[in-house]
Amino acid sequence: MVDTNPRIWAFGGGKGGVGKSLVATNVGVALAKRGHRCALIDADLGGANLHTLVGGVDSKRTLSDFLERRVRRLEEVVAPTRIPRLSLLSGARALFESPNLKHYQKQSLLRQLKSLGFELVLLDLAAGSSFSTLDFFLSADREILVVVPEPTSVENAYHFLKAAFYRKLKTAARRAGVEPAVKQAMQERASRGIKSPRELIASVCDIDPAAGGWLQEEIDGFRPRLIVNQVRSPSEATLGRDMKRACRDYLGIEIEFIGAIASDGTVRRALQERRPSMVLFPTSPFSSSIQKITDKLLEGRRPSAQQDQLSEDFRVLGLEPGCRLADVISAHRRLKKLYSNPSLATFSEIDEKTRSANLARVEEASRRILLEVSGAIPVADLR
């Protein structure tokens, strides 16, 4: 039975060149391979490239034809790809002078997206923080931010998150009729020392507790997912976790780090072939990372059984959940040395069979924790 209310996943990023389109395309391929009927929407009007990344789809009509009313129904823009169950709505040949669409264009696109009969719709958004990009990002069931381990990318990601937060806040305030309290807080932001979204909400609560409480509940639903792409070292693999903490502590925004993707030479080869990496190199490190990220996006949250297992794994290594990646690697090396050969601490009390069993537990626990702490980077890449 076809899902009549598809889930929308939006891939955004404050900066261009972070691999957002590549990630969106290959997640779409991973979903299609699992039997999900899904569509890629190239919402980067004026800079569209999904038609090339997905394998040279020849689209007779594009989103610009729908948005400029040359066709009435969005289904007329849908084009099949060479990948079964994966369709494309291309944004190629768009001639918009402004990155901001009119309100009726956005509403018409979002309304008809839900009637296309797909299980999942993946929006590849333009870089930057135009109103159209923010509105599409906030309309999604999964808001996914892609960054690379570079200062400009991280800085732009924070700017994008703050812009999305304030856009959501403004829309919610207008809808709930609590805009006066928000306006007063913004007018007094200098005297109140408001520098972050969290401080703004606190000020609104101070001005009007009821309004502030309602806005806090509304904003609590804003929980973007974060992917760190093009990771080249273990230290870069910690960026996602560090950004999560920074967003919580300094911006008052909760984000969920769902995976890191190791830099992989096969990606460039796939680009040159104009085919998705998931098709040409399905067992590559990049494709393996995409599979793990897709798992997390589909599941929403980790099953409790897996959470219990990870708690036990941390106990085996003598660590606490939330520790640094360096602590995990250090504990693994220390315990491996302890149990690999008879040591001063173990030779008289632990027999060979027990020592071997303990070593196996340490290796397995380390593998699971490293995958969890570092996202989707294979353990072998971190040693």
C-alpha positions in Angstrom: 0.0 0.0 0.0 1.4 3.4 -1.0 2.0 5.9 1.8 -0.2 8.9 1.1 1.7 11.1 3.6 5.3 10.9 2.7 8.1 11.8 5.0 10.2 14.8 3.9 13.9 14.9 4.6 15.7 18.2 3.9 19.4 18.4 3.4 20.8 21.9 4.1 24.1 23.5 4.8 25.2 27.1 5.3 28.1 26.7 2.9 28.4 25.4 -0.6 30.9 22.6 -1.5 30.3 20.5 1.6 29.0 17.5 -0.3 25.3 18.1 0.6 24.1 17.0 -2.9 26.3 13.9 -2.9 25.0 12.9 0.5 21.4 13.4 -0.4 21.7 11.5 -3.7 23.4 8.5 -2.1 21.0 8.4 0.8 18.2 8.3 -1.8 19.9 5.4 -3.6 20.3 3.6 -0.3 16.6 4.0 0.5 15.6 2.8 -3.0 17.8 -0.3 -2.7 16.0 -1.2 0.5 12.7 -1.1 -1.3 11.5 2.4 -0.4 9.8 4.4 -3.2 11.3 7.8 -3.0 12.0 11.0 -4.9 14.9 13.4 -5.0 13.9 17.0 -5.3 16.6 19.4 -6.5 15.5 22.6 -4.7 18.8 24.3 -5.4 17.2 26.4 -8.1 19.8 28.0 -10.4 22.5 25.6 -9.1 20.9 22.3 -9.7 23.1 19.2 -10.2 21.2 16.2 -9.0 20.4 15.2 -12.6 24.1 14.7 -13.1 24.9 13.0 -9.7 22.1 10.5 -10.1 23.2 9.3 -13.5 22.4 11.8 -16.2 18.6 11.9 -16.1 17.1 13.6 -19.1 14.2 15.6 -17.6 11.8 17.0 -20.2 10.4 19.3 -17.5 11.8 20.7 -14.3 10.7 22.4 -11.2 10.8 25.8 -12.9 8.1 24.6 -15.2 5.8 23.9 -12.3 6.7 27.0 -10.2 6.3 29.3 -13.2 2.9 27.6 -14.0 3.9 26.1 -17.4 2.6 22.8 -16.0 -0.2 22.5 -13.5 0.7 19.3 -11.7 4.0 18.5 -10.0 3.7 14.9 -11.2 4.4 16.1 -14.7 7.9 17.0 -13.5 8.7 13.6 -12.1 11.4 11.7 -14.1 12.5 8.1 -13.5 16.2 7.4 -12.9 18.2 4.3 -13.8 17.8 3.2 -10.2 14.5 1.3 -9.5 12.1 3.1 -7.1 14.1 6.3 -7.3 12.7 9.3 -9.1 14.0 12.8 -9.7 12.3 16.2 -9.8 15.1 18.3 -11.4 15.8 22.0 -10.8 18.0 22.3 -13.8 17.5 25.3 -16.2 15.9 27.4 -13.5 16.0 31.0 -14.4 15.0 32.7 -11.1 16.5 36.1 -10.5 16.0 35.7 -6.7 16.6 32.7 -4.5 13.4 33.5 -2.6 10.2 32.0 -4.0 6.9 33.6 -3.6 4.7 32.3 -0.7 2.2 30.7 -3.0 5.0 28.9 -4.9 6.4 27.4 -1.8 3.0 26.4 -0.5 1.9 24.9 -3.8 5.1 22.9 -4.1 4.9 21.5 -0.5 1.2 20.7 -0.9 1.7 18.7 -4.1 4.8 16.9 -2.8 2.5 15.2 -0.3 0.2 13.9 -3.1 2.9 12.3 -5.3 2.6 8.8 -3.7 6.2 8.5 -2.5 7.2 7.1 0.8 10.1 9.5 1.2 10.9 12.8 -0.4 14.5 14.1 -0.1 15.0 17.9 -0.6 18.4 19.0 -1.7 18.4 22.7 -0.7 20.5 25.6 -1.9 23.5 26.7 0.2 23.0 29.8 2.3 20.0 30.9 4.4 17.5 32.5 2.0 13.9 32.5 3.3 13.0 29.9 0.7 15.8 27.6 1.9 14.9 28.1 5.5 11.2 27.5 4.9 11.9 24.2 3.0 14.3 23.1 5.8 11.8 23.8 8.5 8.9 22.1 6.6 10.7 18.8 6.7 10.2 15.8 9.1 13.9 15.4 9.2 16.1 18.5 9.1 19.6 17.4 8.1 22.7 19.7 8.2 25.9 18.7 6.3 29.2 20.2 7.3 32.9 19.6 6.6 35.7 20.0 9.2 36.7 23.5 8.1 36.2 26.7 10.0 34.2 28.4 7.3 31.8 25.5 7.1 31.3 25.3 10.8 30.8 29.0 11.1 28.3 29.0 8.3 26.5 26.0 9.8 26.0 27.9 13.1 24.7 30.9 11.2 22.3 28.7 9.3 21.0 27.1 12.5 20.5 30.5 14.1 18.7 31.8 11.0 16.5 28.7 10.9 15.7 29.0 14.6 14.7 32.7 14.4 12.7 32.0 11.3 10.8 29.2 13.1 10.4 31.5 16.2 9.0 34.3 14.1 6.5 32.0 12.4 5.4 30.4 15.7 5.1 33.8 17.4 2.9 35.1 14.7 0.7 32.0 14.7 0.3 31.9 18.5 -0.3 35.6 19.0 2.7 36.1 21.2 4.6 38.3 18.8 4.4 41.4 21.1 6.6 39.7 23.7 9.1 38.6 21.1 9.2 42.1 19.6 9.8 43.7 23.0 12.6 41.2 23.7 14.3 41.9 20.4 14.0 45.7 20.9 15.6 45.4 24.3 18.2 42.8 23.2 21.1 45.2 23.8 20.1 46.0 27.4 19.1 42.4 28.1 22.4 41.1 26.6 20.6 38.7 24.2 23.2 37.0 22.0 21.8 33.6 21.5 18.4 31.9 20.8 18.4 30.5 24.3 18.8 34.0 25.8 16.0 35.3 23.6 13.6 32.6 24.8 14.6 33.4 28.4 13.9 37.1 27.9 10.5 36.3 26.4 9.7 34.2 29.4 10.7 37.1 31.7 8.4 39.5 29.8 5.4 37.1 29.4 5.8 33.7 31.1 2.9 32.1 29.3 4.1 33.2 25.9 7.7 32.1 26.7 6.5 28.7 27.9 4.5 28.2 24.7 7.4 29.2 22.5 9.8 26.9 24.4 7.5 24.0 23.7 7.3 24.9 20.0 11.1 25.3 19.7 11.8 22.1 21.5 10.6 20.3 18.3 13.4 21.9 16.3 16.0 19.2 16.5 18.2 19.1 13.3 20.4 16.1 12.4 24.1 16.7 11.7 26.4 14.9 9.3 30.1 15.6 9.2 31.5 14.9 5.7 35.0 14.5 4.3 36.6 13.5 7.6 40.3 12.7 7.3 41.5 12.0 10.9 40.2 10.8 14.3 40.4 14.4 15.6 38.1 15.6 12.8 35.7 12.8 13.7 34.9 14.4 17.0 33.6 17.6 15.3 30.0 16.3 15.3 29.9 15.7 19.0 31.7 19.0 19.8 29.2 20.9 17.6 26.3 19.2 19.4 27.6 20.4 22.7 28.3 23.9 21.4 24.8 24.2 20.0 23.3 23.1 23.3 25.5 25.2 25.6 25.8 28.4 23.6 22.8 28.5 21.2 20.3 26.6 23.3 19.6 24.4 20.2 19.6 20.6 20.5 21.0 18.8 17.4 21.5 15.1 16.9 24.9 14.0 15.4 24.0 11.0 13.2 27.3 10.2 11.6 30.7 11.2 10.1 31.8 10.2 6.6 35.4 9.5 5.9 37.1 11.1 2.9 37.1 8.5 0.2 38.8 8.5 -3.2 36.1 6.5 -4.8 33.7 9.4 -4.5 35.7 11.4 -7.1 35.8 8.4 -9.4 32.0 8.1 -9.2 31.6 11.8 -9.9 33.7 11.4 -13.0 31.5 8.5 -14.1 28.4 10.6 -13.3 27.0 7.7 -11.2 26.2 7.5 -7.5 28.9 6.0 -5.3 26.3 3.7 -3.8 25.9 2.1 -7.3 29.5 2.0 -8.5 31.2 1.3 -5.1 28.6 -0.2 -2.8 31.2 -1.6 -0.3 33.4 1.5 -0.2 33.9 3.4 3.1 31.8 6.2 1.8 28.9 3.9 0.9 29.2 2.1 4.2 28.9 5.4 6.0 25.8 6.4 4.0 24.2 3.0 4.9 24.7 3.7 8.6 23.4 7.2 8.4 20.4 6.0 6.5 19.8 3.5 9.3 19.7 6.3 11.8 17.5 8.5 9.7 15.0 5.7 9.3 15.0 4.6 12.9 14.7 8.1 14.4 16.2 7.0 17.7 18.3 4.1 18.8 16.5 1.0 20.2 16.7 0.6 23.9 18.4 -2.8 23.6 21.2 -1.2 21.7 21.4 1.6 24.2 21.7 -1.0 27.0 24.4 -2.8 25.1 26.4 0.4 24.7 26.1 1.2 28.5 27.6 -2.3 29.1 30.4 -1.6 26.5 31.4 1.6 28.3 31.5 -0.3 31.6 33.8 -3.0 30.0 36.2 -0.2 29.1 35.9 1.6 32.4 34.5 4.7 30.8 31.4 6.9 31.1 29.0 7.6 28.2 29.8 11.0 26.6 33.6 10.6 27.0 36.0 11.8 24.4 37.0 9.7 21.4 40.7 9.9 22.6 39.6 8.3 25.9 38.0 5.4 24.1 41.1 4.7 22.0 43.4 5.1 25.0 41.3 2.6 27.1 41.2 0.1 24.2 45.0 0.2 23.8 45.6 -0.1 27.6 43.2 -3.1 28.0 44.5 -4.7 24.8 48.0 -4.5 26.2 46.8 -5.8 29.5 45.0 -8.9 28.1 47.1 -9.7 25.0 50.0 -11.2 27.0 50.5 -12.2 30.6 51.3 -9.0 32.5 52.3 -8.1 36.0 48.7 -7.4 36.9 47.2 -10.6 35.4 49.7 -13.4 35.2 49.0 -14.9 38.6 45.2 -14.5 38.8 43.8 -14.9 35.3 44.3 -18.0 33.2 44.8 -18.0 29.4 41.2 -18.8 28.6 39.8 -16.0 30.8 42.4 -13.6 29.4 41.4 -14.4 25.8 37.7 -14.0 26.6 38.3 -10.6 28.3 40.4 -9.5 25.3 37.5 -10.4 22.9 35.0 -8.5 25.0 37.3 -5.4 25.0 37.7 -5.6 21.2 34.0 -5.9 20.6 33.0 -3.2 23.1 35.6 -0.8 21.6 34.3 -1.5 18.1 30.7 -0.6 19.0 31.7 2.4 21.0 34.0 3.8 18.3 31.2 3.5 15.8 28.8 5.3 18.1 31.2 8.1 19.3 32.7 8.8 15.9 29.5 8.4 13.8 29.9 6.2 10.8 33.7 6.0 10.5 35.0 2.4 10.4 37.0 1.4 13.4 40.0 0.4 11.2 40.3 4.1 10.1 40.7 5.3 13.6 43.6 3.1 14.7 
